[in-house]
Amino acid sequence: MTLMFEEETAFLVDFDYKTLARQVAEAAVEAEEFPYEAEISLLLVSIEEIREINREHRQIDAPTDVLSFPLIDYNSAGDFSHLEENGDNFNPDTGEALLGDIVLCTDKVKEQAKRFGHSVKREYAFLILHSMLHLFGYDHMTPEEAAVMEEKQNKILVQMGILR
């Protein structure tokens, strides 16, 4: 798996956030039984930057915690059977499936960890995992979809020992 990591802002924390991002992404790939090597990009930004990206891409002029930009169109969430039908889903140089991009606001990670009463490490892992599920085609627009995502998120974080 290739995780391209880019930082537009400093993220001063007491854990190895690059290693944790990789571990979370790998856990999501494994839990979903994704049958290909994957390529993902993760960009860490400030609250101002995520507000600008949110305004540009979603027409919402407000900061958010994380944005996901899947590069694969799924017939249904977690259904990888059709990926090879479209050669555009794979990096021609590496053969890895191009899952997509995650943009994470470090200011929001810290703010939400405090608000929800858990560690910054847990919030960071949760948001990356949440975005990984979006990159696999999951969403939370209905209560049923939200329940599926929540169950998957909780199961993976528990397996990783990252608790509230």
Buried (B, 14 or more C-beta within 10 A) or exposed (E): BBBEEEEEBEBEBEEEBBEBBBBBBBBBBEBBEBEBBBBBBBBBBBBEBBBBBBEEEEEEEEBBBBBBBBBBEBEEBBEBEEBEEEEEBBEEEEEBBBBBBBBBBBBBBBBBBEEEEBBBBBBBBBBBBBBBBBBBBBBBEEEEEEEBBEEBBBEBBEEBEBEE
